[in-house]
C-alpha cells in the first residue's frame, strides 16, 4: 500500500502553485566561461605564447645538432626526433681540441664567464641591499634635518640614464688612479662599484617606502628600553623588511646579471668576462657559432630563473611596499 503526500495549501485552502513550491534553479556558469572573460583569457594565453616563443625556440635549438641551423628550421626537430642531442652542452662546458670554445675555467670559456658573472652580481646585489636598507632606516627613523631634501635628491638620481653617466664614471676611475694610485677601470671591482652606485637610488626608494609602514611607536619603544640604533635596525626593522629586501635582491640580481654595456665599457681588455660578453663575442660569426649563442643563452637564463623562483613569494609583497598603509 502506498501513501501520497497531500499537496501544500495556502491558509485559504487553495493549493500552492508549483512554480512557487519548487522553482527551477539556474545552472551556474563558471566565471571564466563568460563571453567577455573567455575572450580576455584567450587573448592572454596567445600573448603569453608569443612572448615565450623566442625563448622556447632558443631552447630547442640548443638541443639540435650544430650543422642543422642552416638546413632546416628548429621546428623540424619534432618531426625528426633523431636530431635531439646534448652534445652542444658538453662542447660548451668541456671545450677542448677542435672546439671554438676554451675548455674548463680558462679565460674566455663558458664556465669562466658564469663564474665571472657571479663574482660581479653577488657582491653588487648584497651591497645594494645592505646600503639601501641602512640609508632607508636613517631616512625614516633618523633624527636629523634635511632628510626630505636628501630623499628627493636620491629620487632625482633615478632618472639619470646609465648610458649618459658611464663615460664620466670611466674618467672618474682614471682620476682615482692618478690621486690614490688605484684605478678600478679594467677590473671586476670597477663593474661592481658601478652597479652598486646605480642600484642605490631605486633600492633606497623601495626600502624607504616599505619602512614607512613600520609603526614609529615600535622604534620609540625600543629606544625607551635602551636599544641602540644598530639593535633596532638588525633585530626589529630587518626581520620586518625581509619581503622588500628579497624583492630588491631579485631586481638587482637580474639587472646586474643581464648587463652588457657596463661590462663591455669598463672591463676593457680583461680576459675574464661575464656570460653576456661571452655570448656577445660569438655573434661576430653568427652562422658558425649559433649553437654556442643558443646554448649559452639558455645557461645564462637558468641562474636568474632559479633566483626568482627561490624568492618569488616575497616579490609581490616587495613590489607593493608602501602602496597600502
C-alpha positions, 0 to 999 in steps of 0.5 A: 500500500502506498501513501501520497503526500497531500499537496501544500495549501495556502491558509485559504485552502487553495493549493500552492502553485508549483512554480512557487513550491519548487522553482527551477534553479539556474545552472551556474556558469563558471566565471571564466566561461563568460563571453567577455572573460573567455575572450580576455583569457584567450587573448592572454594565453596567445600573448603569453605564447608569443612572448615565450616563443623566442625563448622556447625556440632558443631552447630547442635549438640548443638541443639540435645538432650544430650543422642543422641551423642552416638546413632546416628550421628548429621546428623540424626537430619534432618531426625528426626526433633523431636530431635531439642531442646534448652534445652542444652542452658538453662542447660548451662546458668541456671545450677542448681540441677542435672546439671554438670554445676554451675548455674548463675555467680558462679565460674566455670559456663558458664556465669562466664567464658564469663564474665571472658573472657571479663574482660581479652580481653577488657582491653588487646585489648584497651591497645594494641591499645592505646600503639601501636598507641602512640609508632607508632606516636613517631616512625614516627613523633618523633624527636629523634635518634635511632628510626630505631634501636628501630623499628627493635628491636620491629620487632625482638620481633615478632618472639619470640614464646609465648610458649618459653617466658611464663615460664620466664614471670611466674618467672618474676611475682614471682620476682615482688612479692618478690621486690614490694610485688605484684605478678600478677601470679594467677590473671586476671591482670597477663593474661592481662599484658601478652597479652598486652606485646605480642600484642605490637610488631605486633600492633606497626608494623601495626600502624607504617606502616599505619602512614607512609602514613600520609603526614609529611607536615600535622604534620609540619603544625600543629606544625607551628600553635602551636599544641602540640604533644598530639593535633596532635596525638588525633585530626589529626593522630587518626581520620586518623588511625581509619581503622588500629586501628579497624583492630588491635582491631579485631586481638587482640580481637580474639587472646586474646579471643581464648587463652588457654595456657596463661590462663591455665599457669598463672591463676593457681588455680583461680576459675574464668576462661575464656570460653576456660578453661571452655570448656577445663575442660569438655573434661576430660569426653568427652562422658558425657559432649559433649553437654556442649563442643558443646554448649559452643563452639558455645557461645564462637564463637558468641562474636568474630563473632559479633566483626568482623562483627561490624568492618569488613569494616575497616579490609581490609583497616587495613590489607593493611596499608602501602602496597600502598603509 
